[in-house]
């Protein structure tokens, strides 16, 4: 089934209510809709794979002897659900029993509420516009804001007093990642402020692990000790948040002590191991097995729109970086770097045609890419081309993974899938 996205429309930052302060406008993002698709380039999302990955994670977390009870699973859907299309992914996970959803941006949370998502949604990014005026939208949209500095708390307390009710939020502390979060030198002052502001409800305490995917456990264990110290400081002031969470996909699998009441898997939900770059020899047998059970949910495909035969010495693409050695058959694909196909794949990567690899010939341009299909027998106009994922044809079968692309480009699988741009429509499929 194909799920079109909602149109873009302005949203006042005050949740539709009048305020003396100038309002900001939050625009809901819009991706290319399947109904609007003309060219054959698309990302196919396997919702069955998504559900399986959630089941794999639930089983893995439930089987841990170190955990007193299974932690809640809050799926991370930031960056448009890692490029998979947040509304459809959220609906699928909600129906599959996910406990909550985490996003980075206020806009992302509002998009999910507009799509009818009802599970708790935590906005982790911490930015709510100039002078934190977007916090009104978070409260009106029943989103849980994550805060980390005094100005945010002051703004939220004003909102709570205006509404004459307690307002929930979560506090993020920096446990030596030095990105976002209240610093340890300021946490006591912030906790004192929270304890003396009855209209604010500290519902959650969180941090973020920097090295959970590393073979060296020391940095993660040090972060967990710092987080435990903050929990103790909060408890000494009578603050008992109902949920504590620090674990990303790697932390949830490799560090049972990091699970607390909830975990925040992201990349694993989409079928990619969070331990990219590590040899399977360095992983425990259990983690290696869990990683092998994850199924990639995204497949990117297009079609051949042009074919030509080149003679020896003919050249291809910008800069003439590829030269035919003998007679070669060249196919053109309507996908380029504006669609999220890295230019670094030029003359290095490959696509799949009829279950065989066809190397990229020349520079990846903005909208088009050329491949050498000389060694693919019977190739024709309209043949499917797989950019990411698997393809079978007769006795031939092959796969191109996000990990492989990341290795060629010199990046990580996270970037490969999130880079698939919004002008590539997402088509949602059941097995």
C-alpha positions in Angstrom: 0.0 0.0 0.0 1.1 3.5 -0.6 0.7 6.1 2.1 0.8 9.7 0.9 2.1 12.4 3.2 0.1 15.3 4.6 0.5 18.6 2.8 2.7 21.3 4.2 0.9 24.0 6.2 1.9 26.6 8.7 1.3 26.0 12.4 1.3 28.9 14.9 3.7 28.3 17.7 1.1 29.3 20.3 -1.0 26.2 19.6 -3.8 28.4 18.1 -4.1 30.7 21.1 -3.5 34.4 21.2 -0.3 35.6 23.0 1.2 39.0 23.3 4.5 37.8 22.0 5.2 37.4 18.4 4.4 33.9 17.2 6.8 31.7 15.2 5.7 29.5 12.4 6.4 25.8 12.4 6.1 24.2 9.0 5.3 20.5 8.7 7.8 18.8 6.4 6.5 17.3 3.2 8.0 14.4 1.2 7.2 13.4 -2.4 4.0 11.4 -2.4 3.6 8.1 -4.2 0.5 9.5 -6.0 2.7 12.3 -7.5 5.5 10.0 -8.6 6.3 10.1 -12.3 9.9 8.7 -12.6 10.5 5.2 -11.4 12.9 6.0 -8.6 11.5 5.1 -5.2 12.3 3.8 -1.8 10.3 0.7 -0.9 9.7 0.2 2.8 9.0 -3.3 4.1 6.7 -2.8 7.1 6.9 -6.5 7.9 10.7 -6.2 8.4 10.1 -3.2 10.7 7.7 -5.3 12.9 10.1 -8.2 12.9 12.9 -6.0 14.1 10.8 -4.7 16.9 10.0 -8.3 17.9 13.7 -9.2 17.8 14.5 -6.3 20.2 11.7 -7.2 22.5 12.9 -10.8 22.8 16.5 -9.7 23.3 15.6 -7.3 26.1 13.2 -9.7 27.8 15.8 -12.5 27.9 18.4 -10.5 29.8 19.0 -12.0 33.3 20.5 -8.7 34.4 17.2 -6.8 34.0 14.6 -6.9 36.7 11.9 -6.4 34.1 11.8 -5.7 30.4 12.4 -2.0 29.6 9.9 -0.1 27.6 10.9 0.4 23.9 10.7 4.0 22.6 11.4 3.9 18.9 13.6 6.7 17.6 12.0 8.3 14.5 14.1 11.4 14.1 15.2 12.4 10.6 12.0 11.3 9.1 12.3 7.9 10.8 15.9 7.5 9.5 14.7 8.3 6.0 11.8 5.7 6.0 9.0 8.2 6.4 7.9 9.0 10.0 4.1 8.9 9.8 3.8 5.5 8.3 6.6 4.1 10.4 5.0 5.5 13.6 1.6 4.0 12.7 3.2 0.6 12.1 5.1 0.6 15.3 2.2 1.9 17.3 0.0 -1.0 16.1 2.9 -3.4 16.8 3.0 -2.3 20.4 5.9 0.1 20.7 5.7 2.0 24.0 6.6 5.4 22.8 8.4 7.4 20.1 11.4 9.8 20.3 12.0 12.6 17.8 14.7 15.3 17.6 12.6 18.2 16.5 9.4 19.9 17.5 8.3 19.8 13.9 8.7 16.1 13.8 6.6 15.6 16.9 3.8 17.8 15.5 3.9 15.9 12.2 3.2 12.7 14.1 0.4 14.1 16.1 -1.2 15.5 12.8 -0.9 11.9 11.5 -3.0 10.6 14.4 -0.2 9.0 16.5 -1.3 8.6 20.1 1.6 6.9 21.9 3.9 9.2 24.0 6.2 11.3 21.9 9.4 12.7 23.4 11.1 15.7 21.7 14.8 15.2 22.5 16.5 17.9 20.4 16.0 20.6 23.0 15.4 23.5 20.6 12.0 25.2 20.7 12.6 28.4 18.7 13.6 31.9 19.8 13.1 32.3 23.5 11.7 28.8 23.7 8.3 30.0 22.4 7.7 26.7 20.6 7.2 25.0 24.0 3.6 26.1 23.7 3.2 23.9 20.7 4.8 21.0 22.5 2.3 21.2 25.3 -0.7 21.8 23.0 0.4 18.8 20.9 0.7 16.6 24.0 4.5 16.2 23.3 6.9 15.6 26.1 9.7 18.2 25.9 13.3 17.5 26.9 15.0 20.4 28.6 18.5 21.1 29.9 18.9 24.7 30.9 17.3 27.3 33.2 15.7 29.4 30.5 13.7 26.5 29.2 12.5 25.6 32.7 11.4 29.2 33.3 9.5 29.3 30.1 7.8 26.0 30.8 6.8 27.1 34.3 5.1 30.2 32.8 3.2 27.9 30.5 2.1 25.7 33.4 0.9 28.7 35.4 -1.0 30.1 32.5 -2.8 26.8 32.1 -3.1 26.3 35.9 -1.8 22.7 35.7 1.3 20.7 36.1 3.3 20.2 32.9 5.5 17.1 32.3 9.0 17.3 30.9 12.2 15.3 30.9 15.6 16.5 31.9 18.7 15.7 29.9 22.1 15.6 31.6 25.5 15.6 29.9 27.5 12.6 31.1 30.6 13.5 29.1 29.4 13.6 25.5 29.6 17.4 25.5 26.8 17.9 23.0 23.4 18.6 24.7 22.4 18.3 28.3 22.8 20.0 31.6 26.4 20.0 32.7 27.3 18.2 35.8 28.6 21.4 37.4 25.2 23.0 37.0 22.9 20.0 37.6 22.5 20.7 41.4 21.2 24.2 40.7 18.8 23.0 38.1 17.5 20.2 40.3 16.9 22.6 43.1 14.9 24.8 40.7 12.8 21.9 39.6 12.2 20.7 43.2 11.0 24.2 44.1 8.6 24.6 41.1 5.6 22.4 41.9 3.9 23.2 38.6 6.6 21.3 36.7 6.6 17.5 36.7 10.0 15.8 36.2 8.7 12.8 34.3 12.0 11.5 32.9 15.7 11.7 33.4 17.9 11.0 30.4 21.4 11.1 28.8 23.1 9.8 25.7 25.8 7.2 25.3 28.7 8.2 23.1 30.6 4.9 22.7 28.2 2.1 23.3 29.1 0.5 19.9 32.8 0.5 20.8 34.8 -2.6 21.7 36.1 -0.8 24.7 33.4 -0.7 27.4 35.2 1.7 29.7 33.7 5.0 28.3 30.2 3.7 28.5 30.6 2.3 32.1 32.0 5.7 33.1 29.0 7.5 31.6 26.7 5.1 33.5 28.4 5.9 36.8 28.0 9.6 36.2 24.3 9.1 35.4 23.8 7.1 38.6 25.3 10.0 40.5 22.8 12.4 38.9 20.0 10.0 39.8 21.2 10.1 43.4 21.3 13.9 43.5 17.8 14.0 42.1 16.5 11.5 44.7 18.1 13.5 47.5 15.8 16.4 46.6 12.7 14.3 46.5 12.7 14.0 42.7 11.8 10.6 41.4 11.3 10.6 37.7 9.1 7.7 36.5 11.5 6.8 33.7 15.2 7.0 33.2 16.8 6.2 29.9 20.2 6.4 28.2 20.5 3.4 25.9 20.5 3.7 22.1 20.5 0.5 20.0 24.0 -0.5 20.8 23.7 0.3 24.5 20.4 -1.6 24.9 22.0 -4.7 23.4 25.5 -4.6 24.8 25.0 -3.0 28.3 22.1 -4.4 30.3 22.9 -1.9 33.1 22.0 0.9 30.7 18.4 -0.3 30.1 16.7 1.3 33.1 13.0 1.8 32.5 13.2 2.4 28.8 15.6 2.1 25.8 15.7 4.2 22.6 16.6 1.9 19.6 17.0 3.7 16.3 19.1 2.0 13.7 18.3 -1.5 14.8 14.6 -0.9 14.3 15.4 -0.3 10.6 17.3 -3.5 10.3 20.9 -2.4 10.5 23.3 -3.6 13.2 24.4 -0.7 15.5 27.9 -2.3 15.7 29.0 -1.2 12.2 32.8 -1.3 11.8 33.3 -4.0 14.5 34.3 -7.5 13.6 31.7 -10.1 14.5 34.5 -11.8 16.3 34.5 -8.9 18.8 30.8 -9.3 19.6 29.3 -11.8 22.0 27.5 -14.8 20.5 24.1 -13.4 21.6 24.7 -10.0 20.1 26.0 -11.4 16.8 22.8 -13.6 16.6 20.5 -10.7 17.4 22.2 -8.6 14.7 21.9 -11.4 12.2 18.1 -11.5 12.8 17.5 -7.8 11.9 16.1 -7.3 8.4 16.7 -4.0 6.5 13.4 -2.3 5.9 14.5 0.0 3.0 15.1 -0.9 -0.6 15.8 1.8 -3.1 15.1 1.0 -6.8 14.8 2.7 -10.1 14.8 1.7 -13.8 16.9 2.0 -16.9 15.7 5.0 -18.9 18.4 5.1 -21.6 20.8 2.6 -23.2 23.7 3.3 -25.6 26.6 1.4 -27.0 30.0 3.1 -26.7 33.1 2.4 -28.8 36.6 2.2 -27.5 37.8 5.5 -26.2 34.3 7.1 -25.7 33.9 8.9 -22.4 31.1 9.3 -19.9 29.9 12.0 -17.5 31.1 15.3 -16.1 34.9 15.7 -16.3 35.2 12.6 -18.6 36.4 10.5 -15.7 35.4 7.2 -17.3 36.7 6.0 -20.6 35.4 2.9 -22.5 37.9 0.1 -22.9 36.5 -1.6 -26.0 32.9 -1.7 -26.9 30.7 -1.1 -23.8 27.0 -0.9 -23.1 26.0 2.0 -20.8 22.6 2.5 -19.1 21.3 5.7 -17.5 19.4 5.7 -14.2 17.1 8.6 -13.1 18.7 9.1 -9.7 21.6 11.3 -8.5 23.1 13.1 -5.6 20.0 15.3 -5.2 18.2 12.1 -4.3 20.8 11.1 -1.7 23.1 9.0 -3.9 26.5 10.0 -2.7 28.8 11.6 -5.3 31.6 9.6 -3.7 30.2 6.5 -5.3 31.4 7.8 -8.7 33.4 5.1 -10.5 33.5 3.1 -7.3 30.0 1.9 -6.4 27.6 -0.4 -8.3 23.9 -1.1 -8.8 22.1 -4.4 -9.4 20.5 -5.2 -12.7 19.0 -8.6 -13.3 20.6 -9.9 -10.2 24.1 -8.9 -11.2 26.3 -6.0 -10.2 26.8 -3.2 -12.7 29.5 -0.7 -11.8 28.9 3.0 -11.8 30.5 4.6 -14.8 31.5 8.2 -14.5 30.5 10.9 -12.0 27.2 10.7 -10.2 25.4 13.8 -11.3 22.5 15.7 -9.7 19.6 13.7 -11.2 21.2 10.9 -13.3 23.8 8.2 -12.9 25.3 5.9 -15.6 26.3 2.3 -15.1 28.2 -0.2 -17.2 25.8 -3.1 -18.1 28.0 -4.8 -20.7 28.2 -7.9 -18.5 24.5 -8.1 -17.9 23.0 -10.3 -20.6 19.6 -9.3 -22.1 19.4 -5.8 -20.5 16.6 -3.7 -21.8 15.0 -0.3 -21.3 12.7 -0.4 -18.2 14.7 -3.0 -16.4 14.7 -2.6 -12.6 17.8 -1.2 -11.1 18.4 -1.7 -7.3 20.5 1.0 -5.6 20.1 -0.4 -2.1 18.8 -3.8 -1.1 18.5 -7.2 -2.8 17.4 -8.3 -6.2 16.9 -11.7 -7.8 16.5 -12.7 -11.4 16.4 -16.3 -12.5 19.4 -18.0 -11.0 21.1 -14.6 -10.2 20.8 -12.9 -6.8 22.7 -10.2 -5.1 22.4 -7.5 -2.4 23.8 -4.0 -1.8 23.8 -3.1 1.8 23.9 0.3 3.6 27.1 -1.0 5.2 28.7 -1.6 1.9 27.8 1.8 0.6 29.1 3.4 3.8 32.4 1.6 3.5 32.9 2.9 -0.1 31.9 6.4 0.7 33.7 6.6 4.1 30.7 7.2 6.3 28.3 5.2 8.4 25.0 3.3 7.4 23.0 5.9 9.4 24.0 8.6 6.9 23.4 6.4 3.9 19.7 5.8 4.7 18.9 9.2 6.1 20.4 10.8 3.0 17.7 9.4 0.7 16.0 12.7 0.0 12.4 13.7 0.3 12.0 13.9 -3.4 12.2 10.1 -3.5 8.7 8.9 -2.7 8.4 6.1 -0.1 6.2 3.2 -1.1 5.1 1.0 1.8 4.9 -2.8 1.3 3.7 -5.7 3.3 5.6 -9.1 2.9 
